[in-house]
Amino acid sequence: DAKTTQPNSMESNEEEPVHLPCNHSTISGTDYIHWYRQLPSQGPEYVIHGLTSNVNNRMASLAIAEDRKSSTLILHRATLRDAAVYYCILRRTQGGSEKLVFGKGTKLTVNP
Amino acid sequence: GAVVSQHPSWVICKSGTSVKIECRSLDFQATTMFWYRQFPKQSLMLMATSNEGSKATYEQGVEKDKFLINHASLTLSTLTVTSAHPEDSSFYICSARRGRGNNEQFFGPGTRLTVL
């Protein structure tokens, strides 16, 4: 499984935008970039995913570099409920088992 | 989004006993279910992948005779921790996916197992 690298932790203030980076220099052409988040003592929650183009949804935006070797999850206005561990995961769709393998993630702290 | 439930949400058992954890997809049919384990302050570790009606595929280092997985229907998978020991105490999380391809994966709320 291709590896991702994320900062261990980040801090933000409430109502400010947050940019969570992820490096994935060994990404292959068939790998989708997925983001999940996990609140304390809960199962992970899907946030967003993309392949090449930037993606927007109700929760966040995903900006993917042109060479696909990095991506950034953008929370436009952080709230206290966004405090969680955010996982960036590559998911292979051909020749692999299509399983999600979690790395260490980034722990996001949101200050009031 | 789709809902995945787990039962029980927590369980405490004595060393040497077996514990069964259920994972259900409530409003969709899950062709594939996954079981993860998470120790405190660590990330999720994939234990096994199960497809409905077939044997589970275990990740390297996970004992299949100790962690029995059954995926008998499209909405239910069970994980049985046999002869549990204190080192098996962990947060067990299941997830379910509708079909093959890059479909979204839905996670259950987790089951906290404590072995005394």
Contacts between the chains, C-beta under 8 A, distances in Angstrom:
chain1	res1	chain2	res2	distance
A	32	B	102	5.2
A	36	B	107	7.8
A	38	B	44	7.8
A	41	B	91	7.6
A	41	B	110	7.2
A	41	B	112	7.7
A	42	B	109	5.9
A	42	B	110	6.6
A	43	B	4	7.6
A	43	B	6	8.0
A	43	B	93	4.9
A	43	B	95	7.3
A	43	B	107	3.6
A	43	B	108	5.2
A	43	B	109	5.2
A	43	B	110	5.0
A	44	B	44	6.9
A	44	B	93	7.4
A	44	B	95	7.6
A	44	B	107	4.7
A	45	B	107	6.9
A	46	B	1	7.0
A	46	B	104	5.2
A	46	B	105	7.0
A	46	B	106	7.2
A	49	B	102	7.3
A	49	B	104	7.6
A	85	B	43	8.0
A	87	B	43	7.4
A	91	B	102	6.5
A	93	B	101	6.6
A	93	B	102	5.2
A	97	B	49	6.3
A	97	B	57	7.4
A	98	B	100	6.8
A	98	B	101	7.5
A	98	B	102	7.4
A	99	B	34	6.4
A	99	B	46	6.1
A	99	B	49	5.7
A	100	B	34	7.3
A	100	B	46	7.4
A	100	B	95	7.6
A	100	B	105	5.8
A	101	B	46	5.9
A	102	B	36	7.6
A	102	B	43	4.7
A	102	B	44	4.3
A	102	B	45	7.6
A	102	B	46	7.6
A	103	B	43	6.3
A	104	B	43	5.2
A	105	B	43	6.1
